[in-house]
């Protein structure tokens, strides 16, 4: 089983803006005992649905008090913005009961994901504009 399991736990890190997950990934790389293996960059290369996030397969060292040993546990870390996280939860609940979407529903979902991404870019532009005025 250990050879075939990709992750036994998952964590989602939510950032304010869509340009922050890659910065957070760099911070994660500095944590002792956390080894980041591969990253699936769905921000640069979104899924077919339009979903955007970073998915990182990692290994974390965990102390087991019973055998007093260190064990390596595979985990998945998802990094995404708050807007994408909110919509991902809604998409999941819609797909959970209706796993097969019609072509029209899939297109609508894609358009919504892209609309959220467009708004993410607008938020970054607004943030940067306001920050430059304050300096």
C-alpha positions as a Markdown table, in Angstrom:
| # | Residue | x | y | z |
|---|---|---|---|---|
| 1 | Unk | 0.0 | 0.0 | 0.0 |
| 2 | Unk | 2.8 | 2.4 | 0.9 |
| 3 | Unk | 4.3 | 2.1 | -2.6 |
| 4 | Unk | 1.0 | 3.1 | -4.3 |
| 5 | Unk | -0.5 | 5.8 | -2.1 |
| 6 | Unk | 0.3 | 9.3 | -3.3 |
| 7 | Unk | -1.1 | 11.0 | -0.2 |
| 8 | Unk | -2.7 | 10.1 | 3.1 |
| 9 | Unk | -3.5 | 13.7 | 4.0 |
| 10 | Unk | -4.2 | 16.9 | 2.3 |
| 11 | Unk | -4.0 | 20.6 | 3.2 |
| 12 | Unk | -5.3 | 23.6 | 1.4 |
| 13 | Unk | -3.4 | 26.9 | 1.8 |
| 14 | Unk | -5.6 | 29.9 | 0.8 |
| 15 | Unk | -3.9 | 33.1 | -0.2 |
| 16 | Unk | -5.4 | 36.6 | -0.9 |
| 17 | Unk | -4.3 | 36.8 | -4.5 |
| 18 | Unk | -3.6 | 34.4 | -7.3 |
| 19 | Unk | 0.0 | 35.5 | -7.6 |
| 20 | Unk | 0.8 | 34.4 | -4.0 |
| 21 | Unk | 0.7 | 30.6 | -4.2 |
| 22 | Unk | 4.1 | 30.4 | -6.0 |
| 23 | Unk | 5.6 | 32.6 | -3.3 |
| 24 | Unk | 4.1 | 30.4 | -0.7 |
| 25 | Unk | 5.6 | 27.3 | -2.4 |
| 26 | Unk | 9.0 | 28.9 | -2.1 |
| 27 | Unk | 8.4 | 29.4 | 1.7 |
| 28 | Unk | 7.3 | 25.8 | 2.0 |
| 29 | Unk | 10.6 | 24.7 | 0.4 |
| 30 | Unk | 12.4 | 26.2 | 3.4 |
| 31 | Unk | 10.6 | 24.2 | 6.1 |
| 32 | Unk | 12.9 | 21.5 | 7.6 |
| 33 | Unk | 11.3 | 18.0 | 7.5 |
| 34 | Unk | 9.0 | 18.9 | 4.5 |
| 35 | Unk | 10.1 | 17.6 | 1.2 |
| 36 | Unk | 8.3 | 18.9 | -1.9 |
| 37 | Unk | 8.4 | 16.4 | -4.7 |
| 38 | Unk | 6.5 | 17.5 | -7.8 |
| 39 | Unk | 4.2 | 20.5 | -8.4 |
| 40 | Unk | 1.2 | 20.5 | -10.7 |
| 41 | Unk | 0.9 | 24.1 | -11.8 |
| 42 | Unk | -2.8 | 24.6 | -12.7 |
| 43 | Unk | -2.4 | 28.3 | -12.4 |
| 44 | Unk | -0.2 | 28.6 | -15.4 |
| 45 | Unk | -1.8 | 25.6 | -17.1 |
| 46 | Unk | -5.4 | 25.4 | -15.9 |
| 47 | Unk | -7.4 | 22.2 | -15.9 |
| 48 | Unk | -9.8 | 21.7 | -18.7 |
| 49 | Unk | -12.6 | 23.0 | -16.5 |
| 50 | Unk | -10.7 | 26.3 | -15.9 |
| 51 | Unk | -9.7 | 25.3 | -12.3 |
| 52 | Unk | -6.5 | 27.1 | -11.2 |
| 53 | Unk | -4.3 | 26.2 | -8.2 |
| 54 | Unk | -0.9 | 24.7 | -7.4 |
| 55 | Unk | -1.0 | 21.1 | -6.2 |
| 56 | Unk | 2.2 | 19.9 | -4.5 |
| 57 | Unk | 3.0 | 16.3 | -3.7 |
| 58 | Unk | 5.1 | 16.4 | -0.6 |
| 59 | Unk | 6.5 | 14.2 | 2.2 |
| 60 | Unk | 6.5 | 15.3 | 5.8 |
| 61 | Unk | 8.5 | 13.8 | 8.6 |
| 62 | Unk | 6.3 | 13.0 | 11.6 |
| 63 | Unk | 7.3 | 11.8 | 15.0 |
| 64 | Unk | 5.6 | 8.7 | 16.2 |
| 65 | Unk | 5.5 | 8.6 | 20.0 |
| 66 | Unk | 4.7 | 4.8 | 20.1 |
| 67 | Unk | 7.9 | 3.7 | 18.4 |
| 68 | Unk | 9.7 | 7.0 | 19.0 |
| 69 | Unk | 10.6 | 7.1 | 15.4 |
| 70 | Unk | 10.4 | 9.5 | 12.5 |
| 71 | Unk | 8.0 | 8.4 | 9.7 |
| 72 | Unk | 7.6 | 10.0 | 6.3 |
| 73 | Unk | 4.0 | 10.7 | 5.4 |
| 74 | Unk | 3.0 | 11.6 | 1.8 |
| 75 | Unk | 0.7 | 14.6 | 1.6 |
| 76 | Unk | -0.9 | 16.8 | -1.0 |
| 77 | Unk | -0.7 | 20.6 | -0.5 |
| 78 | Unk | -3.1 | 22.7 | -2.6 |
| 79 | Unk | -2.4 | 26.4 | -2.8 |
| 80 | Unk | -5.0 | 28.8 | -4.2 |
| 81 | Unk | -6.5 | 32.2 | -3.8 |
| 82 | Unk | -9.6 | 32.8 | -1.7 |
| 83 | Unk | -11.8 | 33.4 | -4.7 |
| 84 | Unk | -10.7 | 30.2 | -6.4 |
| 85 | Unk | -11.1 | 28.3 | -3.1 |
| 86 | Unk | -14.6 | 29.6 | -2.6 |
| 87 | Unk | -15.6 | 28.6 | -6.2 |
| 88 | Unk | -13.9 | 25.2 | -6.0 |
| 89 | Unk | -16.1 | 24.4 | -3.0 |
| 90 | Unk | -19.2 | 25.3 | -4.9 |
| 91 | Unk | -18.1 | 23.4 | -8.0 |
| 92 | Unk | -17.3 | 20.3 | -5.9 |
| 93 | Unk | -20.8 | 20.3 | -4.3 |
| 94 | Unk | -22.4 | 20.7 | -7.8 |
| 95 | Unk | -20.3 | 17.9 | -9.3 |
| 96 | Unk | -20.7 | 15.6 | -6.3 |
| 97 | Unk | -24.3 | 15.0 | -7.0 |
| 98 | Unk | -24.0 | 15.4 | -10.8 |
| 99 | Unk | -20.7 | 14.0 | -11.8 |
| 100 | Unk | -21.5 | 14.2 | -15.5 |
| 101 | Unk | -22.1 | 17.7 | -16.8 |
| 102 | Unk | -23.7 | 18.5 | -20.1 |
| 103 | Unk | -21.7 | 20.3 | -22.7 |
| 104 | Unk | -23.5 | 23.5 | -21.9 |
| 105 | Unk | -22.9 | 23.1 | -18.1 |
| 106 | Unk | -19.2 | 22.4 | -18.7 |
| 107 | Unk | -19.0 | 25.5 | -20.9 |
| 108 | Unk | -20.7 | 27.6 | -18.2 |
| 109 | Unk | -18.4 | 26.2 | -15.5 |
| 110 | Unk | -15.4 | 27.0 | -17.8 |
| 111 | Unk | -16.6 | 30.6 | -18.3 |
| 112 | Unk | -17.1 | 31.1 | -14.6 |
| 113 | Unk | -13.6 | 29.9 | -13.8 |
| 114 | Unk | -12.2 | 32.2 | -16.4 |
| 115 | Unk | -14.3 | 35.1 | -15.1 |
| 116 | Unk | -12.9 | 34.5 | -11.6 |
| 117 | Unk | -9.4 | 34.5 | -13.1 |
| 118 | Unk | -10.1 | 37.8 | -14.9 |
| 119 | Unk | -11.2 | 39.3 | -11.6 |
| 120 | Unk | -8.1 | 37.9 | -9.8 |
| 121 | Unk | -6.0 | 39.8 | -12.3 |
| 122 | Unk | -8.1 | 43.0 | -11.7 |
| 123 | Unk | -7.5 | 42.6 | -8.0 |
| 124 | Unk | -3.8 | 42.4 | -8.5 |
| 125 | Unk | -3.8 | 45.5 | -10.7 |
| 126 | Unk | -5.9 | 47.3 | -8.0 |
| 127 | Unk | -3.6 | 46.1 | -5.2 |
| 128 | Unk | -0.4 | 47.2 | -7.1 |
| 129 | Unk | -1.9 | 50.5 | -8.1 |
| 130 | Unk | -2.9 | 51.4 | -4.5 |
| 131 | Unk | 0.5 | 50.1 | -3.2 |
| 132 | Unk | 2.4 | 52.3 | -5.6 |
| 133 | Unk | 0.4 | 55.4 | -4.5 |
| 134 | Unk | 1.3 | 54.7 | -0.8 |
| 135 | Unk | 5.1 | 54.7 | -1.5 |
